[in-house]
């Protein structure tokens, strides 16, 4: 046995403040410090520590917590179970949606949200990244990023190809056949609405409107293939423990940033180190300091990275002054331009065999599922909540919710203007934000994937232990209602067609759905039932320096504008939200970031 990941404490990797000059600086100095060992942070740490001459420190707020339950796909994906690795808090009330507050969520453990999410490996369509290039992000078009998708991937269901990888550390597979029979009816109903079938939604030639099976991050043993297990598994971290230090259960208080005077460039800022403590305040007798010889990279996610920048004095000046944080650099884009997908669940009552809730409502089914998984790795506990999805541009839906496309070229998904704006997800569980005990439920979840509305992440206080204020700001732009209304009507049509296909005794009964299809009723239903999808992006967005029309935080190599030795590497750098689940893209950002870091220091050596 190699043992588990060697978890360290702040006192093992840093020096207490104030610094004792008799303590050798080398004992708390690392080439790279990665703040956040989440989805992207694990990838970056793995790639940077491939070089045996490099030292890397990872500071992660949560634990490793590599338990049996954390590897079981269905159990680990329940954010409300005892022992969950999900952390939740309330976002701010939204005035434009009847002052509703929604919970925001992220994974706090090594591997981050890849430890708790719905396991979906979706890259997005080429036009998503070509749109980034249109926005001035040269080097970030789909053709630039495809090699990184291939590099990280080991697909268990597809042959190797130009766009599918078989040699990477991160495994995924398809579940073409669902244990829930109603999925067959739903597939037929979607195709009956004029939407074609695609065998591989991650194929870059996939059209902008399609239904097809999803790739799921499960490995050969049918365990959740989080980025922790794929990129920083126990065996690898044990082998590299002399140069790769993983400090868990630790919270970063702020970055140490020095003001430098350059005879040519004048006053400049340089990220020098990190101040951090134990996450448990009762164990936080000291604040510790670690120094970065080369760079600090923030991988704390779209809610965490802007918070750390603002705590360090980089952000909107007026806001920092209001919170009592000394301002080092006025940067209004920090924490701004937050985007997320907006889902509206339509809920149906189904037979027990068509709902995951059979595991909650029938003890014998639960025991059977547990035994099956333990001995074979199969059964309901390995089956994803969702094994297929539908994507489409809603502008082509007619009054009967049938897709009518005048010319097939308008579904060329390499062209940004052709991209889908809606995902319709069939989910074999209750996807509302409230428990509904004793019912076998199924959800059709129309989701707006190209929102125009933007929110913010701001400091609640100058206390680093306080959760940031998150304003999701859904429907700040009322134009977002248009595609979502069409999505709700499409879901209603699909449900009706499913019932029709079931014959004289349909078993797909309305439970929580709009009372009619008028704009007014649907909009009210949207406001009452909407939920966030936990796909937070763009709060440290990427863009060319000096672009006043689209202010940004990092340049095209993810370096923070105006600060030497500091990068951001997570979904916060997305110039715009992608119309897809964001995990695979977060991994690609980290793969590319690792190569850029290696190249920059090789050039300066």
C-alpha positions in Angstrom: 0.0 0.0 0.0 1.3 3.4 -0.9 -0.8 5.2 1.8 -3.0 8.2 1.3 -2.3 11.7 0.1 0.3 13.1 2.6 -1.8 15.9 4.1 0.1 18.7 5.8 -0.8 21.5 8.2 0.1 25.2 8.0 2.9 24.8 10.5 4.4 22.0 8.3 4.8 24.2 5.2 5.0 27.8 6.4 6.6 30.0 9.1 4.6 31.8 11.7 4.2 35.5 11.6 6.0 37.7 12.5 8.8 36.0 10.6 11.7 34.9 12.8 14.8 35.9 10.9 16.7 32.9 12.3 14.3 30.6 10.4 15.9 29.7 7.0 13.8 31.2 4.2 14.2 28.0 2.1 12.2 26.1 4.7 9.0 28.0 3.6 9.9 28.9 0.0 8.5 27.2 -3.0 8.8 27.7 -6.7 5.0 27.8 -7.1 2.2 28.3 -4.7 -1.2 27.1 -5.8 -4.1 28.6 -3.9 -7.0 26.2 -4.1 -6.7 22.4 -4.8 -9.9 22.2 -6.7 -10.9 21.1 -10.2 -8.2 23.2 -11.9 -5.7 23.3 -9.0 -5.2 19.5 -9.0 -4.4 19.5 -12.7 -2.0 22.4 -12.4 -0.2 21.0 -9.4 0.2 17.6 -11.1 1.6 19.2 -14.3 4.0 21.6 -12.6 5.4 19.0 -10.3 6.3 16.7 -13.2 9.6 18.5 -13.2 11.7 17.0 -10.4 13.6 20.2 -10.0 10.4 22.2 -9.1 8.8 22.6 -5.7 5.0 23.2 -5.5 2.8 24.1 -2.5 -0.9 23.6 -2.7 -3.1 25.3 -0.1 -6.6 23.8 0.0 -9.5 25.0 2.2 -11.0 21.5 2.6 -9.7 18.0 3.4 -8.8 15.1 1.2 -11.6 13.0 2.6 -11.0 10.0 0.3 -13.9 7.9 1.6 -15.8 5.0 0.0 -18.9 7.2 -0.2 -16.9 10.0 -1.9 -16.1 7.7 -4.8 -19.6 6.3 -5.3 -21.1 8.3 -8.2 -24.7 8.7 -6.9 -23.8 9.1 -3.2 -21.0 11.6 -3.8 -23.3 13.7 -6.0 -25.8 14.3 -3.2 -24.8 17.6 -1.7 -27.3 17.3 1.1 -26.1 13.9 2.5 -24.2 13.6 5.8 -20.5 13.9 5.1 -20.9 15.9 1.9 -17.9 17.8 0.6 -20.2 20.5 -0.7 -20.3 23.9 0.9 -23.3 26.2 0.5 -24.4 29.7 1.5 -27.1 32.1 0.5 -26.6 34.5 -2.4 -28.1 38.0 -2.1 -31.8 38.5 -2.8 -32.6 39.4 -6.4 -35.1 42.2 -6.7 -36.1 41.3 -10.2 -37.1 37.8 -9.3 -39.4 38.6 -6.3 -36.4 39.1 -4.0 -35.6 35.4 -4.1 -32.3 34.1 -2.6 -30.7 31.0 -4.0 -28.0 28.9 -2.4 -24.6 28.9 -4.0 -22.5 25.8 -3.8 -18.9 24.6 -4.4 -16.8 21.6 -3.4 -14.4 22.2 -0.6 -12.0 19.3 -0.7 -9.0 18.2 -2.8 -10.6 18.0 -6.3 -13.1 20.8 -5.5 -16.4 20.6 -7.3 -15.3 17.6 -9.3 -15.9 15.7 -6.1 -19.6 16.6 -5.8 -21.0 17.5 -9.2 -23.2 15.6 -11.6 -20.1 13.9 -13.3 -20.8 15.4 -16.8 -17.8 15.7 -19.1 -18.9 18.2 -21.7 -16.5 20.4 -23.6 -18.8 22.8 -25.3 -19.0 23.4 -29.0 -16.1 24.9 -31.0 -18.0 28.2 -31.5 -17.8 28.8 -27.7 -14.0 29.1 -27.8 -14.0 30.8 -31.2 -16.2 33.4 -29.5 -13.4 33.9 -27.0 -11.0 34.6 -29.9 -13.5 37.1 -31.3 -13.3 38.9 -27.9 -9.6 39.3 -28.4 -8.3 36.2 -26.7 -5.9 34.9 -29.3 -4.6 31.5 -28.6 -7.9 30.4 -27.0 -9.9 29.3 -30.1 -11.2 25.7 -30.2 -8.3 24.5 -32.5 -5.9 25.9 -29.9 -7.5 24.0 -27.1 -8.4 20.7 -28.7 -5.0 19.2 -28.0 -5.4 19.9 -24.3 -8.8 18.2 -24.2 -7.0 15.2 -25.8 -4.0 15.4 -23.5 -6.0 15.1 -20.3 -8.5 12.5 -21.4 -8.8 8.7 -21.4 -12.1 7.9 -23.0 -13.4 4.4 -22.3 -16.2 4.6 -24.8 -14.8 6.2 -27.9 -11.9 5.2 -30.2 -8.8 7.4 -30.2 -9.1 10.2 -32.8 -7.9 13.8 -33.4 -10.3 15.0 -30.8 -10.6 12.1 -28.4 -7.8 11.0 -26.1 -6.9 7.6 -24.8 -3.6 8.3 -23.0 -4.5 10.9 -20.4 -5.1 10.4 -16.7 -8.8 11.4 -16.6 -11.2 8.7 -17.6 -14.8 9.1 -18.8 -17.4 6.8 -20.3 -20.9 6.9 -21.8 -24.0 5.2 -20.3 -26.0 4.8 -23.5 -28.6 2.6 -21.9 -30.3 4.1 -18.9 -31.9 2.1 -16.1 -34.9 4.5 -16.3 -37.1 3.3 -19.1 -38.8 6.7 -19.5 -35.5 8.0 -21.0 -36.4 6.0 -24.2 -39.7 7.8 -24.4 -38.1 11.2 -23.9 -35.5 10.5 -26.6 -38.2 9.6 -29.1 -40.2 12.7 -28.1 -37.2 15.0 -28.6 -36.5 13.5 -32.0 -40.1 13.9 -32.8 -39.7 17.7 -32.2 -37.2 17.8 -35.1 -34.0 17.5 -33.1 -31.5 15.0 -34.5 -29.5 12.4 -32.6 -25.7 12.6 -32.1 -23.5 9.7 -30.9 -20.9 12.1 -29.4 -21.9 15.6 -28.2 -18.1 16.3 -27.7 -17.4 15.7 -31.4 -16.5 19.2 -32.8 -18.6 18.4 -35.9 -21.8 18.0 -33.7 -24.5 20.3 -34.9 -25.8 23.1 -32.7 -29.1 21.2 -32.2 -28.8 17.6 -31.0 -29.8 15.0 -28.5 -27.3 12.5 -27.4 -25.6 10.5 -24.7 -23.2 12.3 -22.3 -19.7 11.4 -21.2 -19.5 10.7 -17.5 -16.4 10.9 -15.3 -16.4 7.4 -14.1 -13.2 5.3 -14.2 -12.8 1.6 -15.1 -14.0 0.6 -11.6 -17.1 2.8 -11.9 -15.8 5.2 -9.3 -16.1 9.0 -9.6 -13.1 10.2 -11.6 -12.5 13.5 -9.8 -9.5 15.6 -10.8 -8.1 14.6 -7.4 -8.1 10.9 -8.2 -7.1 11.5 -11.9 -4.3 14.0 -11.4 -3.2 13.9 -7.7 -3.9 10.3 -6.6 -2.3 8.9 -3.5 0.4 7.0 -5.3 1.6 10.1 -7.3 1.5 12.4 -4.3 3.5 9.9 -2.3 6.1 9.7 -5.0 6.5 13.5 -5.2 6.1 14.3 -1.6 9.6 15.8 -1.3 8.7 18.5 -3.8 4.9 18.6 -3.8 3.4 19.7 -0.6 -0.4 19.6 -0.1 -1.6 21.7 2.8 -5.3 20.9 3.5 -7.9 22.4 5.8 -6.2 25.8 5.4 -7.6 29.2 4.5 -5.7 31.9 2.7 -6.1 35.3 4.4 -4.4 37.4 1.8 -1.6 37.5 -0.6 1.6 39.3 0.3 2.2 41.8 -2.5 5.2 44.1 -2.7 5.5 47.5 -4.4 8.6 47.6 -6.6 10.3 50.6 -8.1 11.6 50.0 -11.7 13.7 52.7 -13.3 12.0 52.0 -16.6 8.5 50.9 -15.7 8.1 52.9 -12.4 6.0 51.6 -9.6 5.0 47.9 -10.0 3.5 45.2 -7.9 4.9 41.7 -7.3 3.2 38.8 -5.6 5.7 37.6 -3.0 3.9 35.1 -0.8 0.7 33.9 1.0 -0.7 34.4 4.5 -2.7 31.5 5.6 -4.2 29.8 8.7 -6.0 26.6 9.7 -9.6 26.5 8.5 -10.7 25.6 12.0 -10.4 28.9 13.9 -9.9 27.1 17.2 -6.7 25.7 15.7 -5.6 29.0 14.2 -3.2 30.2 16.9 -0.9 31.6 14.3 -1.0 33.1 10.8 1.6 31.4 8.6 3.6 32.7 5.6 4.9 30.9 2.6 7.0 32.5 -0.1 6.9 32.0 -3.8 10.2 32.0 -5.7 8.5 32.2 -9.1 4.7 32.5 -9.1 1.5 32.3 -7.1 -1.5 30.9 -9.0 -5.0 31.4 -7.7 -7.2 28.4 -8.4 -9.9 29.1 -5.8 -12.8 29.2 -8.3 -15.0 32.0 -9.6 -16.3 32.8 -6.1 -13.0 32.3 -4.2 -10.3 33.8 -6.5 -11.9 37.3 -6.7 -12.4 37.3 -2.9 -8.7 36.6 -2.4 -7.7 39.3 -4.8 -10.0 41.8 -3.0 -8.7 40.8 0.4 -5.2 41.5 -0.9 -6.1 45.0 -2.1 -6.8 44.3 -5.8 -10.3 45.1 -6.9 -12.8 48.0 -7.2 -11.3 50.8 -5.2 -14.6 52.2 -3.8 -15.7 48.8 -2.6 -12.3 48.0 -1.0 -12.3 51.3 0.8 -15.8 50.7 2.1 -14.7 47.4 3.5 -11.5 48.8 5.1 -9.1 47.0 2.8 -6.0 49.0 1.8 -6.1 49.5 -1.9 -3.0 48.4 -3.9 -4.6 48.4 -7.4 -7.9 49.7 -8.5 -9.3 47.0 -10.8 -13.1 47.2 -11.2 -13.3 43.9 -13.2 -12.4 41.9 -10.1 -15.5 40.1 -8.9 -17.6 41.6 -11.7 -19.3 40.0 -14.7 -20.4 36.9 -12.8 -22.4 34.5 -14.9 -24.2 31.2 -14.3 -26.7 29.1 -16.1 -30.3 29.4 -15.1 -32.5 26.2 -14.8 -36.2 25.9 -14.3 -37.3 22.4 -13.2 -40.6 21.0 -14.4 -41.4 18.1 -12.1 -43.3 14.9 -12.8 -44.5 11.9 -10.8 -43.4 8.6 -12.3 -43.4 4.9 -11.3 -40.8 4.0 -8.8 -38.6 2.3 -11.4 -38.2 5.5 -13.3 -36.9 7.6 -10.4 -33.7 7.6 -8.4 -35.9 8.2 -5.3 -36.6 4.5 -5.2 -33.4 4.3 -3.2 -34.9 6.7 -0.6 -38.4 5.3 -0.5 -37.7 1.6 -0.7 -35.2 0.1 1.7 -35.0 -3.2 -0.2 -34.1 -1.4 -3.5 -31.4 0.6 -1.6 -29.9 -2.6 -0.1 -29.9 -4.3 -3.5 -28.2 -1.3 -5.1 -25.5 -1.2 -2.5 -24.8 -4.9 -2.8 -24.7 -4.7 -6.6 -22.3 -1.8 -6.6 -20.0 -3.4 -4.0 -19.6 -6.6 -5.9 -19.9 -5.5 -9.5 -19.5 -1.7 -9.6 -22.7 -1.5 -11.5 -26.4 -0.8 -10.8 -28.2 2.4 -9.7 -25.3 3.7 -7.6 -23.0 3.9 -10.7 -25.7 5.2 -13.0 -25.6 8.9 -13.6 -28.7 11.1 -12.7 -28.6 12.1 -16.3 -27.2 10.0 -19.2 -28.3 12.2 -22.1 -29.1 15.8 -22.9 -30.5 18.0 -25.6 -29.0 21.3 -26.9 -30.6 23.7 -29.3 -30.8 27.3 -30.5 -34.4 28.3 -29.5 -34.8 30.8 -32.3 -35.6 27.9 -34.6 -38.5 26.6 -32.4 -41.9 27.3 -34.0 -45.2 27.8 -32.2 -45.6 24.1 -31.7 -42.1 23.8 -30.2 -40.9 22.0 -33.3 -37.3 22.8 -34.5 -37.5 24.2 -38.0 -34.1 25.1 -39.5 -34.2 26.9 -42.9 -30.6 25.8 -43.8 -28.4 23.1 -42.2 -25.5 25.5 -42.3 -27.1 27.5 -39.5 -26.4 24.6 -37.2 -22.6 24.8 -37.9 -21.5 25.0 -34.2 -18.0 26.2 -35.0 -19.6 29.6 -35.8 -20.4 31.6 -32.6 -23.7 33.1 -33.9 -25.0 29.6 -34.4 -24.5 28.3 -30.8 -27.3 26.8 -28.8 -28.8 28.9 -26.0 -30.8 26.1 -24.3 -30.1 22.7 -22.7 -33.0 20.5 -21.9 -31.9 18.0 -19.2 -33.9 14.9 -18.3 -33.1 14.0 -14.7 -34.4 10.9 -12.8 -34.8 12.8 -9.5 -36.3 15.9 -7.9 -34.3 18.9 -9.1 -36.1 21.6 -7.2 -34.5 23.3 -4.3 -36.9 21.7 -1.8 -37.2 18.2 -0.4 -40.4 16.4 -1.5 -40.4 13.1 0.6 -42.3 10.0 -0.3 -42.6 10.8 -4.0 -41.0 9.2 -7.0 -40.2 12.2 -9.1 -38.6 13.0 -12.5 -37.5 16.4 -13.8 -37.3 18.0 -17.2 -34.9 20.9 -16.7 -34.8 23.6 -19.4 -31.7 25.6 -18.8 -30.6 29.0 -20.2 -26.9 28.4 -21.2 -26.2 31.7 -22.9 -27.4 34.3 -20.3 -26.9 38.0 -20.9 -27.4 38.9 -17.2 -24.3 39.4 -15.1 -23.8 39.5 -11.3 -21.0 40.2 -8.9 -18.9 38.7 -6.1 -18.0 41.2 -3.4 -16.5 41.1 0.1 -19.1 40.8 2.8 -16.4 42.0 5.3 -12.7 42.2 5.4 -12.7 39.0 7.4 -11.3 36.2 5.1 -13.4 33.6 7.0 -16.6 35.3 5.9 -18.3 34.0 2.8 -18.3 36.5 0.0 -21.5 38.3 -1.0 -22.7 36.7 -4.3 -25.3 38.6 -6.4 -26.4 36.2 -9.1 -28.5 39.0 -10.6 -30.6 36.6 -12.8 -32.8 38.4 -15.3 -31.0 41.7 -14.9 -31.4 41.6 -18.6 -35.1 40.7 -19.4 -34.0 39.3 -22.7 -33.1 36.2 -20.8 -36.8 35.3 -20.5 -37.2 34.7 -24.2 -35.2 31.5 -24.7 -36.2 30.2 -21.3 -39.9 30.6 -22.1 -39.4 28.6 -25.2 -37.5 26.0 -23.2 -40.4 25.6 -20.8 -42.9 25.2 -23.6 -40.6 22.6 -25.2 -40.5 20.7 -22.0 -44.3 20.8 -21.7 -44.5 19.4 -25.3 -42.0 16.6 -24.6 -44.0 15.6 -21.5 -47.2 15.5 -23.4 -45.6 13.4 -26.2 -44.1 11.0 -23.6 -47.6 10.5 -22.2 -49.0 9.9 -25.6 -46.3 7.3 -26.4 -47.2 5.4 -23.2 -50.7 4.6 -24.4 -53.9 4.4 -22.5 -52.3 4.4 -19.0 -49.6 7.1 -19.1 -47.3 7.3 -16.1 -45.7 10.7 -16.5 -48.0 12.9 -14.3 -47.7 16.6 -13.9 -46.5 17.6 -10.4 -44.9 21.0 -10.5 -45.6 22.6 -13.9 -47.0 25.9 -15.2 -50.8 26.2 -15.2 -50.9 27.4 -18.8 -48.5 28.4 -21.6 -49.0 32.2 -21.7 -46.0 34.4 -21.3 -47.3 35.8 -18.1 -47.8 32.5 -16.4 -44.6 31.0 -17.7 -42.6 34.0 -16.5 -44.1 33.8 -13.1 -43.3 30.1 -13.0 -39.7 30.8 -14.0 -39.3 33.4 -11.2 -40.9 31.1 -8.6 -39.0 27.9 -9.5 -35.7 29.0 -11.0 -32.4 27.6 -9.7 -28.8 28.2 -10.3 -26.6 25.5 -11.9 -23.4 26.2 -9.9 -21.5 27.0 -13.1 -20.0 30.2 -11.9 -17.6 32.0 -14.3 -16.0 35.3 -15.5 -15.3 37.1 -12.2 -11.6 37.4 -13.1 -12.1 37.4 -16.8 -9.4 37.2 -19.4 -8.8 39.9 -22.0 -6.1 42.1 -23.6 -4.6 44.6 -21.3 -5.9 48.1 -21.8 -9.2 47.1 -23.4 -11.5 49.7 -21.9 -14.6 48.4 -23.7 -14.2 45.0 -22.0 -12.3 45.4 -18.8 -10.5 42.3 -17.6 -8.4 41.0 -14.8 -5.9 38.6 -16.5 -4.1 38.7 -19.8 -4.0 36.0 -22.4 -1.4 34.1 -20.3 -3.7 34.4 -17.3 -1.3 36.9 -15.6 -3.0 39.5 -13.4 -2.7 42.9 -15.1 -0.2 45.0 -13.3 1.0 42.4 -10.8 4.2 40.4 -11.5 4.3 36.7 -10.4 0.5 36.3 -10.1 -1.9 34.3 -12.3 -5.5 33.0 -12.0 -6.4 29.6 -13.4 -10.0 28.5 -13.0 -13.4 29.2 -14.5 -13.2 32.8 -13.3 -11.0 33.6 -16.3 -13.7 32.7 -18.9 -14.2 35.8 -21.0 -17.9 34.7 -21.2 -19.7 31.7 -19.8 -19.6 28.7 -22.0 -22.9 27.0 -23.0 -21.9 23.8 -21.3 -21.1 22.3 -18.0 -17.8 23.9 -17.0 -15.6 21.1 -15.5 -13.9 19.9 -18.7 -13.1 23.5 -19.7 -11.7 24.2 -16.2 -9.3 21.3 -16.7 -8.2 22.6 -20.2 -7.6 26.0 -18.7 -5.2 24.4 -16.2 -3.5 22.3 -18.8 -2.8 25.3 -21.0 -1.8 27.4 -18.0 0.8 24.8 -16.9 2.3 24.9 -20.4 2.4 28.7 -20.4 4.1 28.8 -17.0 6.7 26.2 -18.0 7.4 28.0 -21.2 7.8 31.4 -19.5 10.3 30.2 -17.0 12.2 28.2 -19.5 12.6 31.3 -21.6 13.8 33.3 -18.7 16.2 30.6 -17.4 
